Amino acid sequence: MATLQELIAQKEALEAEIATTRQRELADAIAQVKSLVEANGLTATDIFGTGARRAKSGEKKTGKVAAKYKDPISGATWSGRGLAPKWLAGKNKEDYAIA
């Protein structure tokens, strides 16, 4: 049966071998990709796109919601969504409804 020290040494040896193998395989993959890019005359834009985020076809596009309440003193408005503004705190919001 192996001792704790022997098992730790085996673990360290395996971790070093894993790191070396990973570096070698990554270098091979990068070389292969570079070769394909050069052979086909590709650019980064061809491979990765413009970098602009595209909306998914199922995503809803939401716009700004119309104001439902207005403070007559400051002229500030509130759509009724999210937290109520401080000027409306403790008051009946129907008194400030926009007709």
BALOMI-246419 format. One record per residue: residue number from 1; y, z, x of N, C-alpha, C in turn; residue in three letters. Coordinates in pm, 1 decimal, always signed. Atoms other than C-alpha are relative to their C-alpha. Example, Ala and Ser with C-alpha at 12.3 -4.5 7.8 and 13.67 -1.06 7.14 Angstrom:
BEGIN
> num,n_c2,n_c3,n_c1,ca_c2,ca_c3,ca_c1,c_c2,c_c3,c_c1,residuo
> 1,-119.0,+0.0,+89.0,-450.0,+780.0,+1230.0,+120.0,+0.0,+90.0,ALA $
> 2,-119.0,-6.0,-82.0,-106.0,+714.0,+1367.0,+109.0,+73.0,-77.0,SER $
***
This chain:
BEGIN
> num,n_c2,n_c3,n_c1,ca_c2,ca_c3,ca_c1,c_c2,c_c3,c_c1,residuo
> 1,-117.4,+0.0,+84.1,+0.0,+0.0,+0.0,+124.5,+0.0,+89.2,MET $
> 2,-120.7,+13.7,-80.3,+345.7,-92.8,+129.6,+91.8,+119.8,-21.3,ALA $
> 3,-95.5,-109.7,+9.9,+604.6,+168.9,+203.7,+132.3,-52.7,-56.3,THR $
> 4,-130.4,+37.7,+53.8,+953.4,+171.7,+57.6,+78.5,-82.0,+102.0,LEU $
> 5,-74.0,+71.3,-104.9,+1102.6,+58.6,+389.0,-51.8,-142.4,+15.9,GLN $
> 6,+58.2,+133.7,-13.1,+861.7,-236.6,+409.6,+41.8,-88.4,-119.0,GLU $
> 7,-39.4,+76.0,+117.9,+942.9,-342.1,+54.2,+147.9,-39.4,+6.8,LEU $
> 8,-142.1,+30.6,-14.7,+1318.6,-322.0,+123.4,+19.8,-112.3,+101.4,ILE $
> 9,-9.1,+104.9,-102.0,+1272.1,-535.9,+435.9,-44.7,-134.4,-57.8,ALA $
> 10,+47.2,+123.6,+63.2,+1073.2,-792.1,+234.6,+105.4,-55.1,-96.8,GLN $
> 11,-103.6,+40.5,+96.1,+1343.8,-797.0,-33.0,+116.9,-65.0,+72.6,LYS $
> 12,-111.7,+54.9,-76.3,+1618.7,-857.1,+226.0,-35.2,-136.0,+58.0,GLU $
> 13,+43.8,+128.6,-55.2,+1415.1,-1136.0,+386.5,-1.6,-106.9,-109.6,ALA $
> 14,+2.6,+94.8,+111.7,+1362.2,-1301.8,+46.6,+141.6,-37.6,-44.5,LEU $
> 15,-137.8,+29.8,+39.0,+1731.9,-1272.8,-43.0,+67.3,-93.5,+99.3,GLU $
> 16,-55.6,+88.7,-102.5,+1828.0,-1436.0,+288.3,-57.9,-140.4,-15.3,ALA $
> 17,+64.7,+130.4,+17.9,+1576.7,-1715.6,+227.5,+53.5,-70.2,-125.9,GLU $
> 18,-56.2,+55.6,+123.6,+1708.4,-1764.1,-127.9,+139.5,-56.7,+26.4,ILE $
> 19,-135.8,+45.2,-29.7,+2067.7,-1792.1,-0.3,-1.5,-127.8,+83.2,ALA $
> 20,+9.8,+118.1,-85.2,+1970.3,-2043.4,+267.5,-46.3,-121.4,-79.6,THR $
> 21,+53.0,+109.2,+80.8,+1769.0,-2254.6,+25.2,+103.9,-48.5,-100.2,THR $
> 22,-104.2,+37.9,+96.3,+2049.7,-2248.3,-231.6,+107.8,-83.3,+67.3,ARG $
> 23,-102.6,+75.0,-71.3,+2306.8,-2364.8,+24.2,-49.3,-140.2,+34.8,GLN $
> 24,+55.8,+130.0,-37.4,+2077.8,-2646.0,+139.9,-9.8,-91.5,-122.1,ARG $
> 25,+13.9,+81.4,+120.5,+2004.9,-2764.9,-215.9,+135.8,-40.8,-57.4,GLU $
> 26,-134.2,+35.7,+45.7,+2373.6,-2752.3,-312.6,+60.1,-110.1,+86.7,LEU $
> 27,-51.1,+102.2,-91.1,+2466.1,-2954.5,-3.7,-66.2,-134.7,-29.2,ALA $
> 28,+70.3,+123.8,+34.2,+2198.9,-3213.3,-94.8,+53.0,-58.6,-130.8,ASP $
> 29,-50.0,+46.7,+129.3,+2324.7,-3233.1,-454.6,+139.8,-58.2,+14.5,ALA $
> 30,-136.4,+48.8,-20.8,+2686.1,-3274.5,-342.9,-2.1,-134.1,+71.2,ILE $
> 31,+11.1,+126.7,-72.6,+2587.8,-3548.9,-99.4,-46.7,-111.1,-93.0,ALA $
> 32,+50.3,+99.4,+94.4,+2397.0,-3729.3,-374.3,+109.7,-43.1,-97.8,GLN $
> 33,-108.5,+31.5,+93.3,+2691.7,-3707.5,-615.3,+106.4,-83.4,+69.4,VAL $
> 34,-100.0,+76.8,-73.8,+2936.0,-3830.5,-351.0,-46.7,-143.7,+21.9,LYS $
> 35,+56.7,+132.6,-21.2,+2705.9,-4122.7,-277.7,+10.2,-84.0,-127.0,SER $
> 36,-8.3,+72.2,+127.3,+2691.3,-4220.3,-646.2,+144.2,-34.7,-35.5,LEU $
> 37,-141.1,+23.3,+29.5,+3069.0,-4187.3,-685.4,+51.4,-116.4,+84.3,VAL $
> 38,-46.0,+106.7,-89.1,+3135.4,-4408.8,-383.6,-65.3,-133.0,-34.9,GLU $
> 39,+72.2,+123.4,+29.7,+2868.9,-4664.7,-479.7,+51.2,-66.4,-126.9,ALA $
> 40,-44.3,+54.9,+128.0,+3010.8,-4707.2,-829.2,+151.6,-4.6,-14.3,ASN $
> 41,-146.3,+4.8,+3.0,+3381.4,-4673.5,-744.4,+60.3,+88.0,-108.4,GLY $
> 42,-47.0,-90.2,+104.5,+3432.0,-4379.4,-978.4,+112.9,+89.2,+50.5,LEU $
> 43,-105.5,-95.7,-32.4,+3730.6,-4146.3,-989.4,-31.8,+132.1,-68.9,THR $
> 44,+20.5,-131.1,+63.1,+3755.0,-3781.3,-1087.6,+25.3,-8.8,-150.2,ALA $
> 45,-28.7,+16.6,+142.4,+3904.8,-3889.1,-1421.8,-117.8,-64.7,-71.7,THR $
> 46,+117.7,+62.7,+59.9,+3602.5,-4112.5,-1486.4,-109.6,+102.3,-26.2,ASP $
> 47,+108.7,-97.5,+10.3,+3371.2,-3818.4,-1434.8,+37.0,+116.8,-88.9,ILE $
> 48,-37.8,-123.1,+68.8,+3564.3,-3521.2,-1571.6,+97.7,-20.5,-114.6,PHE $
> 49,-95.5,+24.7,+106.5,+3806.5,-3685.9,-1814.2,+140.9,+33.8,+44.4,GLY $
> 50,-141.2,-22.2,-32.1,+4180.0,-3629.9,-1832.4,+35.1,+146.7,+14.3,THR $
> 51,-29.2,-142.0,-5.2,+4155.6,-3255.1,-1856.6,+62.5,+50.1,-127.6,GLY $
> 52,-56.5,-39.6,+128.7,+4315.6,-3256.8,-2200.6,-113.5,+47.2,-89.3,ALA $
> 53,+102.6,-54.6,+87.2,+4123.2,-3049.7,-2445.4,-2.5,-79.6,-129.7,ARG $
> 54,+14.0,+78.5,+122.2,+3987.8,-3252.2,-2732.8,-42.9,+90.1,-113.2,ARG $
> 55,+36.1,-78.4,+117.8,+3966.4,-3107.0,-3081.6,-136.2,-46.0,-50.2,ALA $
> 56,+129.0,+34.1,+57.4,+3619.6,-3094.2,-3230.6,+24.2,-62.6,-136.6,LYS $
> 57,-20.4,+71.8,+125.3,+3575.2,-3315.9,-3531.7,-0.8,+93.8,-120.4,SER $
> 58,+7.8,-90.9,+112.2,+3497.4,-3019.4,-3755.8,+108.7,+104.8,-3.3,GLY $
> 59,-103.6,-102.9,-4.7,+3794.4,-2807.7,-3652.0,+111.1,-29.8,-99.3,GLU $
> 60,-111.8,+14.8,+92.2,+4064.4,-2748.1,-3907.0,+129.5,+13.1,+78.7,LYS $
> 61,-131.0,-8.5,-63.4,+4417.5,-2810.2,-3796.8,+90.7,+75.3,-96.4,LYS $
> 62,-86.4,-80.0,+86.1,+4641.1,-2539.8,-3935.0,+142.7,-13.1,+48.3,THR $
> 63,-141.7,+10.6,-31.8,+5013.7,-2571.5,-3949.2,+70.5,+129.7,-32.1,GLY $
> 64,-80.5,-116.5,+30.4,+5294.0,-2330.2,-4005.9,+0.3,+21.2,-151.8,LYS $
> 65,+4.4,-34.8,+141.6,+5278.8,-2149.2,-4339.3,+142.2,+25.6,-49.2,VAL $
> 66,-133.6,-18.1,+57.9,+5582.2,-2149.2,-4568.1,+28.3,+148.2,-23.3,ALA $
> 67,-42.2,-139.1,+19.3,+5777.2,-1826.0,-4595.6,-8.3,+37.5,-147.1,ALA $
> 68,+9.0,-49.5,+137.3,+5715.3,-1616.0,-4906.5,+101.9,+110.4,-27.4,LYS $
> 69,-92.8,-112.8,+15.4,+5956.2,-1327.9,-4842.1,+116.7,-17.8,+95.8,TYR $
> 70,-119.8,+14.5,-83.1,+6312.6,-1316.9,-4708.8,+85.1,+125.7,-9.7,LYS $
> 71,-90.9,-113.9,-6.5,+6535.9,-1032.7,-4595.4,+141.5,-52.0,-25.3,ASP $
> 72,-134.0,+51.7,+30.1,+6877.1,-1092.4,-4757.2,+106.1,+40.9,+101.3,PRO $
> 73,-100.2,-48.3,-95.9,+7061.8,-895.9,-4488.1,-6.5,-81.2,+130.0,ILE $
> 74,+11.5,+68.0,-128.9,+6924.6,-1053.7,-4170.2,-39.0,-146.8,-13.4,SER $
> 75,+44.5,+137.2,+18.3,+6784.1,-1375.2,-4316.0,-139.7,-24.7,+55.8,GLY $
> 76,+134.9,+12.8,-55.6,+6446.2,-1307.1,-4152.3,-99.4,-26.8,-112.0,ALA $
> 77,+101.0,+32.6,+100.0,+6144.0,-1444.2,-4334.1,-137.7,+44.6,+46.4,THR $
> 78,+137.6,-37.8,-27.8,+5775.3,-1356.5,-4356.8,-89.5,-81.2,-90.9,TRP $
> 79,+91.0,+84.7,+76.7,+5485.2,-1573.8,-4471.8,-96.8,+79.1,-86.3,SER $
> 80,+95.7,-80.8,+73.4,+5281.7,-1284.5,-4608.1,-130.2,+15.4,+75.0,GLY $
> 81,+119.4,-11.0,-83.4,+5022.1,-1319.3,-4334.1,+28.0,+91.5,+118.1,ARG $
> 82,-16.2,-88.7,-114.0,+4962.9,-1070.2,-4057.8,+68.5,+129.3,-40.0,GLY $
> 83,-67.8,-127.3,+25.5,+5142.5,-740.5,-4023.3,+134.5,-23.7,-66.8,LEU $
> 84,-129.2,+10.1,+66.9,+5439.0,-685.9,-4248.6,+111.0,+35.9,+99.2,ALA $
> 85,-109.8,-29.3,-91.9,+5773.3,-688.4,-4065.5,+62.8,+136.0,-30.6,PRO $
> 86,-61.8,-132.5,+14.9,+5971.8,-367.8,-4014.8,+103.3,+3.8,-111.7,LYS $
> 87,-101.2,-0.5,+104.9,+6246.2,-474.2,-4253.9,-61.2,+11.2,-139.1,TRP $
> 88,+68.0,-8.0,+128.2,+5985.8,-475.6,-4532.7,-81.6,+128.9,-14.4,LEU $
> 89,+80.9,-122.6,+0.7,+5818.4,-145.1,-4441.9,+50.3,+98.7,-104.8,ALA $
> 90,-32.9,-100.3,+99.8,+5808.2,+102.4,-4729.2,+75.9,-53.9,-120.1,GLY $
> 91,-73.7,+59.8,+111.5,+5971.4,-141.5,-4972.3,-95.2,-85.0,-83.8,LYS $
> 92,+78.2,+86.0,+86.9,+5838.1,-340.9,-5264.3,+22.3,-143.7,+44.5,ASN $
> 93,-17.9,+134.2,-54.0,+5772.8,-683.5,-5117.9,+35.5,-102.6,-107.6,LYS $
> 94,-32.6,+92.8,+107.7,+5808.8,-851.5,-5457.5,+152.1,-11.5,-19.6,GLU $
> 95,-145.8,+5.5,+9.0,+6179.4,-764.8,-5446.5,+59.0,-101.0,+98.8,ASP $
> 96,-46.0,+92.0,-104.6,+6208.5,-990.9,-5142.4,-67.0,-135.7,-7.9,TYR $
> 97,+70.7,+127.9,+16.2,+5996.3,-1280.6,-5274.0,+98.2,-114.8,-14.0,ALA $
> 98,-81.0,+121.3,+9.8,+6142.5,-1626.9,-5234.2,-43.9,-72.7,-125.9,ILE $
> 99,+32.5,+65.4,+127.8,+6161.0,-1802.2,-5571.9,-52.5,-138.8,+18.4,ALA $
***
